[in-house]
Amino acid sequence: MPAETVAVLGASDNPERYSHKAVLLLKEHGHDVIPIHPALESIAGLPVVKSLRDAPPVDTLTLYVGAAKLPAIVDDIVGLRPGRVIFNPGTESVEVQAALDAAKIPWLEACTLVMLQTGQF
């Protein structure tokens, strides 16, 4: 599969976090990874973007932020106009999914790590 530009919202520098594992695995699979976190400077040697508003265009936005925090940034998610959005377990949001539907942005509820490991990404 061709490499994509992938933004990881809620990326972490903690190696135990799934979002950190996703950054590493995306990088390992040759994707251009953009970690997004408001307080960190770099993750796994990659420069961190502070917010969705500061992110360049992306093919995929993968979410690692609790569902309760997503409605507050729904406009930023839609405004990014990603090619697709992946709602990882625990990030599912009916409100955000409805906004993506209205904007005709594809989304799916899946696990980025499993998708990468099984060739479904």
Backbone hydrogen bonds, N-H to C=O, Kabsch-Sander energy under -0.5 kcal/mol:
donor,donor_aa,acceptor,acceptor_aa,energy
6,V,4,E,-0.6
6,V,32,D,-2.9
7,A,60,T,-2.5
8,V,34,I,-2.3
9,L,7,A,-0.7
9,L,62,T,-2.0
10,G,8,V,-0.5
10,G,36,I,-2.0
11,A,8,V,-1.2
11,A,36,I,-1.2
17,R,14,N,-2.1
21,K,17,R,-2.0
22,A,18,Y,-2.5
23,V,19,S,-1.8
24,L,20,H,-2.2
25,L,21,K,-2.6
26,L,22,A,-2.9
27,K,23,V,-2.2
28,E,24,L,-2.6
29,H,25,L,-1.8
30,G,27,K,-1.9
31,H,26,L,-2.4
32,D,4,E,-2.5
33,V,31,H,-0.9
34,I,6,V,-2.9
36,I,8,V,-2.5
37,H,49,V,-2.1
43,I,46,L,-2.1
46,L,43,I,-2.2
48,V,41,E,-2.4
49,V,35,P,-2.8
54,D,51,S,-1.2
55,A,52,L,-1.3
59,D,5,T,-2.1
60,T,5,T,-1.9
61,L,84,R,-2.3
62,T,7,A,-2.9
62,T,60,T,-0.5
63,L,86,I,-2.8
64,Y,9,L,-2.4
67,A,90,G,-1.5
69,K,66,G,-1.9
70,L,66,G,-0.7
70,L,67,A,-0.8
73,I,70,L,-1.9
74,V,71,P,-1.1
77,I,73,I,-2.2
78,V,74,V,-2.6
79,G,75,D,-2.5
80,L,76,D,-1.4
81,R,77,I,-0.7
81,R,78,V,-1.1
83,G,58,V,-1.1
84,R,59,D,-0.8
85,V,106,P,-1.6
86,I,61,L,-2.7
87,F,85,V,-0.6
87,F,108,L,-3.1
88,N,63,L,-0.9
88,N,86,I,-0.9
91,T,88,N,-2.4
97,Q,93,S,-2.8
98,A,94,V,-2.4
99,A,95,E,-1.9
100,L,96,V,-2.4
101,D,97,Q,-2.4
102,A,98,A,-2.4
103,A,99,A,-1.6
104,K,101,D,-1.4
105,I,100,L,-2.9
108,L,85,V,-2.1
110,A,87,F,-1.4
110,A,108,L,-0.8
112,T,110,A,-0.6
115,M,111,C,-2.8
116,L,112,T,-2.5
117,Q,113,L,-2.3
118,T,114,V,-1.6
119,G,116,L,-1.0
120,Q,115,M,-2.5
121,F,115,M,-1.1
